[in-house]
Amino acid sequence: MEPENLTRVSEFVLLGLSEEPDLQPLLFGLFLSMYLITVLGNLLIVLAVSSDSHLHTPMYFFLSNLSFVDICFTSTTVPKMLVNIQTQSKVITYGGCITQIYIFILFAGLDDFLLTVMAYDRFVAICHPLHYTVIMHPRLCGQLVLVSWIMCILNSLLQSLMVLRLSFCADLQIPHFFCELNQMIQLACSDTFLNNMVMYFAAVLLGGGPFAGILYSYSKIVSCIRAMSSAQGKYKAFSTCASHLSVVSLFYLTSLGVYLSSAVTHNAHSSATASVLYTVVTPMLNPFIYSLRNKDIKGALKALFVKLTTNRPIVLRLKKYP
């Protein structure tokens, strides 16, 4: 079969999670509920941190950035999926597909980098508490976030441009609910060696690098906690990073689960189903993980609710974190 020229490809077909008509209303309701919970939960975290001066610290600055990124990350894929189910159309334009790839890789990378920055913040807070404010000054925090954005923008731009060089055959069906980079490369009729090399190199460098940074930070944190003589001090130190450790575990375990699922089963639909864990479920659970165990966030959310409903400020007594 002769490969179709790239310029004549106008649209792709997203097969979604299931082609069963009876399941479409259930999928629509389920994903709409998860999307609304994700947006509302993360938006409340952003508003709580920005509206309460007591939370203007590096830890909560990074948390609000993570919540914003999670909103954008989920909004890249779920709304399009909901529209396709509602309109009973599985079509996505070529330009829309490339744009979705670019934005998805951008915010997935930012999630990874921000979790690494937050691990470093907890390392400094626990192992160097007396120098915390000197090391984690506002300028450094801003630079860390800026560098994360620049690295992820360059990577997503490179990956998207690499897709533009591909030619596609007549089969333009993507067995996923969004335009996933690996699925796009597998659809191509032209040589994909360079695309695969760039994709895997970026995954190792920009995925493995931050993960190694997280492991290093937590190895130092564990050493510092073990060196503490007070049991109360150990508990307090561990409690300051428990929420972040839970989110890191959830993010990487679900990502690993998707990789193993696709590698073992070689079934695109099962891989698409597994990818729901890190594309939808993880961003939805993050606000609950950070708020349920954090008295400062819960107090700020209560204050925000009171302010929005009664237009009266409330004075809070917040626990001091390094």
C-alpha positions as CSV (number, residue, x, y, z in Angstrom):
1,M,0.0,0.0,0.0
2,E,1.3,3.4,-1.0
3,P,1.7,5.8,2.0
4,E,-0.7,8.7,1.9
5,N,1.1,12.0,1.8
6,L,1.0,13.9,5.1
7,T,-0.5,17.0,3.7
8,R,-3.6,15.1,2.7
9,V,-4.3,13.7,6.2
10,S,-7.1,15.9,7.5
11,E,-8.4,13.8,10.5
12,F,-8.0,10.8,12.7
13,V,-10.5,8.5,14.4
14,L,-10.3,8.1,18.2
15,L,-11.7,4.7,19.0
16,G,-12.0,5.5,22.7
17,L,-12.2,3.1,25.6
18,S,-15.1,1.1,24.3
19,E,-17.2,0.8,21.1
20,E,-20.2,-0.7,22.8
21,P,-23.1,1.8,22.4
22,D,-24.7,0.7,25.8
23,L,-21.5,1.8,27.7
24,Q,-21.3,5.3,26.2
25,P,-23.8,6.9,28.7
26,L,-22.0,5.3,31.6
27,L,-18.6,6.4,30.3
28,F,-19.9,9.9,29.8
29,G,-21.3,10.2,33.3
30,L,-18.2,8.7,34.9
31,F,-15.6,10.8,33.1
32,L,-17.7,14.0,33.5
33,S,-17.9,13.4,37.2
34,M,-14.2,12.7,37.5
35,Y,-13.3,15.7,35.4
36,L,-15.5,18.1,37.4
37,I,-14.1,16.7,40.7
38,T,-10.5,17.2,39.3
39,V,-11.1,20.8,38.2
40,L,-13.0,21.8,41.3
41,G,-10.6,20.1,43.8
42,N,-7.4,21.5,42.2
43,L,-8.9,24.9,41.7
44,L,-9.8,25.1,45.4
45,I,-6.2,24.3,46.2
46,V,-5.0,27.1,44.0
47,L,-7.5,29.6,45.4
48,A,-6.8,28.6,49.0
49,V,-3.0,29.0,48.6
50,S,-3.3,32.3,46.7
51,S,-5.9,33.8,49.1
52,D,-4.2,33.0,52.4
53,S,-0.9,34.8,53.1
54,H,0.1,32.2,55.7
55,L,0.4,29.7,52.8
56,H,2.8,31.8,50.8
57,T,5.7,29.5,51.4
58,P,7.7,27.4,48.9
59,M,5.9,24.2,49.7
60,Y,2.5,25.6,49.0
61,F,3.8,27.6,46.0
62,F,4.9,24.4,44.3
63,L,1.6,22.7,45.4
64,S,-0.5,25.4,43.7
65,N,1.6,25.1,40.6
66,L,1.0,21.3,40.6
67,S,-2.7,21.8,41.0
68,F,-2.8,24.2,38.1
69,V,-0.8,21.8,35.9
70,D,-3.2,18.9,36.9
71,I,-6.2,21.0,35.7
72,C,-4.5,21.6,32.4
73,F,-3.3,18.0,32.1
74,T,-6.8,16.6,32.5
75,S,-8.4,19.3,30.3
76,T,-6.2,18.2,27.4
77,T,-7.9,14.8,26.9
78,V,-11.2,14.5,28.8
79,P,-13.3,17.3,27.3
80,K,-12.6,16.1,23.8
81,M,-13.5,12.6,24.9
82,L,-16.8,13.8,26.4
83,V,-17.6,15.8,23.2
84,N,-17.0,12.8,21.0
85,I,-19.3,10.6,23.2
86,Q,-22.0,13.3,23.3
87,T,-21.9,14.0,19.6
88,Q,-21.4,10.3,18.7
89,S,-18.4,11.4,16.6
90,K,-14.9,9.9,17.0
91,V,-13.2,12.3,14.7
92,I,-10.3,14.6,15.6
93,T,-8.6,16.9,13.1
94,Y,-5.0,16.5,12.2
95,G,-4.2,19.9,13.7
96,G,-6.2,19.1,16.8
97,C,-4.3,15.8,17.2
98,I,-0.9,17.4,17.0
99,T,-2.0,20.1,19.4
100,Q,-3.2,17.5,21.8
101,I,0.1,15.7,21.7
102,Y,2.0,18.9,22.3
103,I,-0.1,20.0,25.3
104,F,-0.3,16.5,26.8
105,I,3.5,15.9,26.7
106,L,4.0,19.5,28.1
107,F,1.8,19.0,31.2
108,A,2.8,15.4,31.8
109,G,6.4,16.5,31.9
110,L,5.6,19.5,34.2
111,D,3.9,17.0,36.6
112,D,7.1,15.0,36.7
113,F,9.4,18.1,37.2
114,L,7.2,19.7,39.9
115,L,7.1,16.5,41.9
116,T,10.9,16.5,41.8
117,V,11.1,20.1,42.9
118,M,8.7,19.4,45.7
119,A,10.9,16.5,46.8
120,Y,13.9,18.8,46.9
121,D,11.9,21.3,48.9
122,R,11.1,18.7,51.5
123,F,14.8,17.6,51.6
124,V,15.9,21.1,52.4
125,A,13.1,21.6,55.0
126,I,13.9,18.4,56.9
127,C,17.7,18.1,56.5
128,H,18.6,21.8,56.6
129,P,15.7,23.5,58.6
130,L,17.9,26.4,59.9
131,H,18.9,27.4,56.4
132,Y,15.5,26.6,54.7
133,T,14.4,30.2,54.2
134,V,17.9,31.2,52.9
135,I,18.1,28.3,50.4
136,M,14.5,28.2,49.3
137,H,14.1,31.9,48.7
138,P,11.3,33.2,46.3
139,R,13.8,33.8,43.5
140,L,15.0,30.2,43.5
141,C,11.5,28.9,43.7
142,G,10.5,30.9,40.6
143,Q,13.6,29.8,38.8
144,L,12.9,26.2,39.4
145,V,9.4,26.5,38.1
146,L,10.6,28.5,35.1
147,V,13.3,26.0,34.2
148,S,10.7,23.2,34.4
149,W,8.4,25.1,32.0
150,I,11.3,25.7,29.5
151,M,12.5,22.1,29.5
152,C,9.0,20.7,29.0
153,I,8.1,23.2,26.3
154,L,11.2,22.4,24.3
155,N,10.6,18.6,24.7
156,S,6.9,18.8,23.7
157,L,7.8,21.0,20.8
158,L,10.5,18.6,19.6
159,Q,8.1,15.6,19.9
160,S,5.3,17.4,18.0
161,L,7.7,18.5,15.2
162,M,8.9,14.9,14.9
163,V,5.3,13.8,14.3
164,L,4.9,16.3,11.5
165,R,7.5,14.6,9.5
166,L,5.6,11.3,9.4
167,S,3.4,10.1,6.5
168,F,0.3,8.0,7.2
169,C,-1.6,5.3,5.3
170,A,-5.3,4.8,4.9
171,D,-5.8,3.4,8.4
172,L,-6.1,6.4,10.6
173,Q,-7.8,4.8,13.6
174,I,-6.2,5.5,17.0
175,P,-7.1,2.8,19.6
176,H,-7.2,5.4,22.4
177,F,-9.3,8.1,23.8
178,F,-6.7,10.8,22.9
179,C,-3.9,11.3,20.5
180,E,-1.1,9.4,22.3
181,L,2.4,9.9,20.8
182,N,3.3,6.2,20.7
183,Q,0.0,5.3,19.0
184,M,0.6,8.0,16.4
185,I,4.1,6.7,15.6
186,Q,2.7,3.1,15.2
187,L,0.2,4.4,12.6
188,A,2.8,5.9,10.4
189,C,3.8,4.3,7.1
190,S,7.1,6.2,6.8
191,D,10.3,5.4,8.7
192,T,9.8,5.9,12.5
193,F,13.3,5.0,13.7
194,L,14.3,8.6,14.5
195,N,10.9,9.2,16.2
196,N,11.3,6.2,18.4
197,M,14.8,7.1,19.3
198,V,13.8,10.7,20.3
199,M,10.8,9.5,22.2
200,Y,12.7,6.9,24.3
201,F,15.6,9.2,24.8
202,A,13.3,11.9,26.1
203,A,11.5,9.4,28.3
204,V,14.8,8.2,29.9
205,L,16.3,11.7,30.3
206,L,13.2,13.7,31.3
207,G,11.4,10.9,33.0
208,G,14.2,8.9,34.6
209,G,16.2,12.0,35.6
210,P,13.5,13.6,37.8
211,F,12.7,10.1,39.2
212,A,16.3,9.7,40.2
213,G,16.2,13.2,41.8
214,I,13.2,12.1,43.8
215,L,14.9,8.9,45.0
216,Y,18.0,10.8,46.0
217,S,16.0,13.4,47.9
218,Y,14.1,10.8,49.8
219,S,17.2,8.8,50.5
220,K,18.7,11.8,52.2
221,I,15.4,12.5,54.0
222,V,15.3,9.0,55.4
223,S,18.9,9.3,56.6
224,C,18.1,12.6,58.3
225,I,15.0,11.3,60.0
226,R,16.8,8.2,61.2
227,A,19.5,10.5,62.8
228,M,16.9,12.3,64.9
229,S,16.8,11.3,68.5
230,S,13.3,12.4,69.3
231,A,10.4,10.1,68.2
232,Q,8.1,13.2,68.1
233,G,10.6,14.9,65.8
234,K,10.8,11.9,63.5
235,Y,7.0,11.8,63.2
236,K,6.7,15.5,62.6
237,A,9.4,15.3,59.9
238,F,7.8,12.4,58.2
239,S,4.3,14.0,58.3
240,T,5.5,17.0,56.3
241,C,6.4,14.8,53.3
242,A,3.8,12.0,53.7
243,S,1.3,13.6,51.3
244,H,4.0,14.3,48.6
245,L,5.3,10.7,48.9
246,S,1.8,9.4,48.4
247,V,1.3,11.5,45.3
248,V,4.7,10.5,43.9
249,S,4.0,6.8,44.5
250,L,0.6,7.1,42.8
251,F,2.0,9.0,39.8
252,Y,4.9,6.6,39.1
253,L,3.1,3.4,40.0
254,T,0.2,4.1,37.7
255,S,2.6,5.2,34.9
256,L,4.6,2.0,35.4
257,G,1.3,0.0,35.4
258,V,0.4,1.4,32.0
259,Y,3.8,0.6,30.6
260,L,3.7,-3.0,31.9
261,S,0.2,-3.4,30.7
262,S,1.1,-2.4,27.1
263,A,4.3,-4.4,27.2
264,V,2.7,-7.6,28.5
265,T,-0.7,-7.7,26.8
266,H,0.2,-5.9,23.5
267,N,-3.4,-4.8,23.5
268,A,-4.0,-1.2,22.6
269,H,-7.4,-1.0,24.2
270,S,-6.3,-2.5,27.6
271,S,-3.4,0.0,27.5
272,A,-5.8,2.9,26.9
273,T,-8.0,1.7,29.8
274,A,-4.9,1.5,32.1
275,S,-3.8,5.0,31.0
276,V,-7.0,6.4,32.7
277,L,-5.2,5.9,36.0
278,Y,-2.5,8.5,35.5
279,T,-4.3,10.8,33.1
280,V,-7.6,11.2,35.1
281,V,-7.5,9.3,38.4
282,T,-4.2,10.6,39.7
283,P,-5.0,14.4,39.1
284,M,-8.4,13.8,40.7
285,L,-6.9,12.2,43.9
286,N,-4.1,14.7,44.4
287,P,-6.2,17.5,46.1
288,F,-7.7,14.9,48.5
289,I,-4.3,13.5,49.4
290,Y,-2.9,17.0,50.1
291,S,-6.0,18.4,52.0
292,L,-7.1,15.4,54.1
293,R,-3.8,15.2,56.0
294,N,-3.0,18.9,56.0
295,K,-4.6,21.1,58.7
296,D,-3.3,24.3,57.0
297,I,-5.0,23.5,53.7
298,K,-8.2,22.4,55.4
299,G,-8.2,25.6,57.4
300,A,-7.6,27.7,54.4
301,L,-10.4,26.0,52.5
302,K,-12.8,26.6,55.3
303,A,-11.7,30.3,55.4
304,L,-12.2,30.5,51.6
305,F,-15.6,29.0,51.9
306,V,-16.7,31.4,54.6
307,K,-15.3,34.3,52.6
308,L,-17.1,33.3,49.5
309,T,-20.5,32.6,51.2
310,T,-20.5,35.4,53.8
311,N,-18.0,37.8,52.5
312,R,-16.4,38.0,55.9
313,P,-12.7,37.3,56.5
314,I,-11.8,34.7,59.2
315,V,-8.6,34.6,61.3
316,L,-6.8,31.3,61.3
317,R,-4.2,29.9,63.6
318,L,-2.0,27.9,61.3
319,K,0.7,25.5,62.2
320,K,4.2,26.7,61.1
321,Y,6.0,24.6,58.5
322,P,9.6,25.0,57.6
